[in-house]
């Protein structure tokens, strides 16, 4: 009947104008905003807060640095204990762990040169100190170590030059100046002895005539 039709129409209008039902307790309302979703993901669709994947090369480098530092510390302990041969070999072993670490390489070479001095391997000390200076030309300790080896080999002119370089780099280090003074004294003695030898040779030539 017309009365029933009007009643149905009123009910449909009432449903259309009613507010949407609230979500049940504990239920999360769905979000359909794509901008909100994309802001939480990166270009690959992964969560943007995820940490970067570990770099295996960087991890290996850190491991090598740790092993090299530990090996150098062990060699230093041997040196302090007067075990110079063990220290010399330990520095060499540490060098082989990571030859790409320039800073550590120069330190290890210089330390091995000092151990060589203690073992009276003066030529080896010169070689290692020179190699340390190749990697770090501003290494005053390497200059002083090489100078000490030159002194033992009676190469006072070379020692003088190395101590002068060391003083330029570390003018506050008094030991460099003290060693340089001693080297200059030895050079003076050498010059005096050389002059006396020449005078003797000249006198011998004159008497033979």
C-alpha positions as CSV (number, residue, x, y, z in Angstrom):
1,X,0.0,0.0,0.0
2,X,1.0,3.6,-0.3
3,X,1.3,3.9,3.5
4,X,3.9,1.0,3.5
5,X,5.8,2.5,0.6
6,X,6.2,5.8,2.5
7,X,7.3,4.0,5.6
8,X,10.1,2.1,3.6
9,X,11.3,5.4,2.0
10,X,11.6,7.1,5.4
11,X,13.6,4.1,6.7
12,X,16.0,4.2,3.7
13,X,16.6,8.0,4.1
14,X,17.3,7.6,7.8
15,X,20.0,4.9,7.0
16,X,21.6,7.1,4.3
17,X,22.0,10.0,6.7
18,X,23.2,8.1,9.7
19,X,27.0,8.3,10.6
20,X,29.3,5.4,10.0
21,X,29.5,3.0,12.9
22,X,32.6,3.4,15.2
23,X,35.2,0.6,15.2
24,X,34.9,-2.0,17.9
25,X,37.2,-1.8,20.9
26,X,40.7,-3.1,19.9
27,X,40.0,-2.8,16.2
28,X,42.3,-0.5,14.2
29,X,40.5,1.5,11.5
30,X,41.9,1.0,8.0
31,X,43.8,3.9,6.3
32,X,43.4,4.2,2.6
33,X,45.6,7.3,2.1
34,X,48.4,6.1,-0.2
35,X,50.6,9.1,0.7
36,X,50.6,8.0,4.3
37,X,51.6,4.5,3.4
38,X,54.4,5.5,1.0
39,X,55.9,7.8,3.6
40,X,56.8,4.8,5.8
41,X,58.5,2.8,3.0
42,X,61.5,3.4,0.8
43,X,61.7,3.0,-2.9
44,X,62.1,-0.7,-2.7
45,X,58.9,-1.1,-0.5
46,X,61.0,-1.9,2.6
47,X,60.6,-0.1,5.8
48,X,62.7,3.1,5.7
49,X,63.8,2.7,9.3
50,X,65.6,-0.6,8.6
51,X,69.4,-0.4,9.1
52,X,71.7,-0.7,6.1
53,X,73.1,-4.1,5.3
54,X,76.5,-4.8,6.8
55,X,79.4,-4.2,4.5
56,X,81.6,-7.4,4.5
57,X,84.7,-5.6,3.3
58,X,84.4,-3.0,6.0
59,X,83.9,-5.7,8.6
60,X,87.0,-7.5,7.3
61,X,89.0,-4.3,7.4
62,X,88.1,-3.7,11.0
63,X,89.0,-7.2,11.9
64,X,92.4,-6.9,10.3
65,X,93.0,-3.6,12.1
66,X,92.1,-5.2,15.4
67,X,94.4,-8.2,14.8
68,X,97.3,-5.9,13.7
69,X,96.9,-3.7,16.8
70,X,96.9,-6.7,19.0
71,X,100.0,-8.1,17.3
72,X,101.9,-4.8,17.7
73,X,101.0,-4.6,21.4
74,X,102.4,-8.1,21.9
75,X,105.6,-7.1,20.1
76,X,105.8,-4.0,22.2
77,X,105.5,-6.1,25.4
78,X,108.4,-8.3,24.2
79,X,110.5,-5.3,23.5
80,X,109.9,-3.9,27.0
81,X,110.9,-7.3,28.4
82,X,114.1,-7.2,26.5
83,X,113.0,-9.9,24.1
84,X,114.3,-8.1,21.1
85,X,114.3,-11.0,18.7
86,X,110.7,-11.9,19.5
87,X,109.8,-8.2,19.2
88,X,111.5,-8.0,15.8
89,X,109.6,-11.0,14.5
90,X,106.4,-9.8,16.1
91,X,106.6,-6.5,14.2
92,X,107.2,-8.3,11.0
93,X,104.2,-10.6,11.6
94,X,102.0,-7.5,12.3
95,X,103.1,-5.9,9.1
96,X,101.9,-8.9,7.1
97,X,98.4,-8.7,8.5
98,X,97.4,-5.5,6.6
99,X,99.9,-3.9,4.3
100,X,97.4,-1.3,3.1
101,X,97.2,0.5,6.5
102,X,99.8,3.1,5.8
103,X,99.9,4.8,9.2
104,X,100.3,1.5,11.0
105,X,102.8,0.2,8.5
106,X,105.2,3.2,9.1
107,X,104.9,2.7,12.9
108,X,105.6,-1.0,12.7
109,X,108.6,-0.5,10.4
110,X,110.1,2.1,12.7
111,X,109.5,-0.2,15.7
112,X,111.2,-3.0,13.9
113,X,114.1,-0.7,13.1
114,X,114.5,0.0,16.8
115,X,114.5,-3.7,17.6
116,X,117.1,-4.2,14.9
117,X,119.3,-1.6,16.6
118,X,119.1,-3.6,19.8
119,X,120.1,-6.7,17.9
120,X,123.0,-4.8,16.3
121,X,121.5,-5.3,12.8
122,X,122.3,-1.8,11.8
123,X,121.8,-2.1,8.0
124,X,118.4,-3.7,8.6
125,X,117.6,-0.8,10.9
126,X,118.5,1.7,8.2
127,X,116.4,-0.2,5.7
128,X,113.3,-0.3,7.9
129,X,113.6,3.3,9.0
130,X,114.0,4.4,5.4
131,X,110.9,2.4,4.5
132,X,109.0,4.0,7.4
133,X,109.9,7.4,6.0
134,X,108.7,6.4,2.6
135,X,105.3,5.9,4.0
136,X,105.5,8.9,6.3
137,X,108.1,11.5,5.4
138,X,107.2,13.6,8.5
139,X,108.1,10.8,10.9
140,X,110.7,12.3,13.3
141,X,111.2,9.1,15.2
142,X,112.1,7.3,12.0
143,X,114.8,9.9,11.2
144,X,116.2,9.6,14.7
145,X,116.3,5.8,14.5
146,X,118.0,5.8,11.1
147,X,120.5,8.4,12.5
148,X,121.3,6.1,15.4
149,X,122.0,3.3,13.0
150,X,124.2,5.5,10.8
151,X,126.2,6.4,13.9
152,X,126.9,2.7,14.6
153,X,128.1,2.3,11.0
154,X,130.3,5.4,11.3
155,X,128.3,7.3,8.8
156,X,128.3,10.5,10.7
157,X,127.5,12.8,7.8
158,X,124.3,10.8,7.2
159,X,123.5,10.8,10.9
160,X,123.9,14.5,11.0
161,X,121.4,15.1,8.3
162,X,118.9,12.7,9.8
163,X,119.1,14.3,13.2
164,X,118.7,17.8,11.7
165,X,115.5,16.5,10.0
166,X,114.3,15.2,13.3
167,X,114.9,18.5,15.0
168,X,113.0,20.4,12.3
169,X,110.0,18.1,12.9
170,X,110.3,18.0,16.7
171,X,112.2,21.1,17.9
172,X,111.1,20.5,21.5
173,X,112.8,17.1,21.7
174,X,116.1,17.8,23.4
175,X,117.4,14.3,22.8
176,X,117.7,15.0,19.1
177,X,119.8,18.1,19.8
178,X,122.0,16.2,22.2
179,X,122.6,13.4,19.7
180,X,123.4,15.9,17.0
181,X,126.0,17.6,19.1
182,X,127.8,14.2,19.7
183,X,127.6,13.5,15.9
184,X,129.2,16.9,15.1
185,X,132.0,16.1,17.6
186,X,132.6,12.8,15.8
187,X,132.7,14.6,12.4
188,X,135.3,17.1,13.8
189,X,137.4,14.2,14.9
190,X,137.1,12.5,11.5
191,X,138.1,15.7,9.7
192,X,141.1,16.2,12.0
193,X,142.2,12.6,11.5
194,X,141.7,13.0,7.7
195,X,143.8,16.1,7.8
196,X,146.6,14.4,9.8
197,X,146.6,11.5,7.3
198,X,147.0,13.8,4.4
199,X,149.8,15.7,6.1
200,X,151.6,12.4,6.7
201,X,151.2,11.3,3.1
202,X,152.6,14.6,1.9
203,X,155.5,14.3,4.3
204,X,156.3,10.8,3.0
205,X,156.2,11.9,-0.6
206,X,158.6,14.8,0.2
207,X,161.1,12.5,1.9
208,X,161.1,10.0,-0.9
209,X,162.2,12.6,-3.3
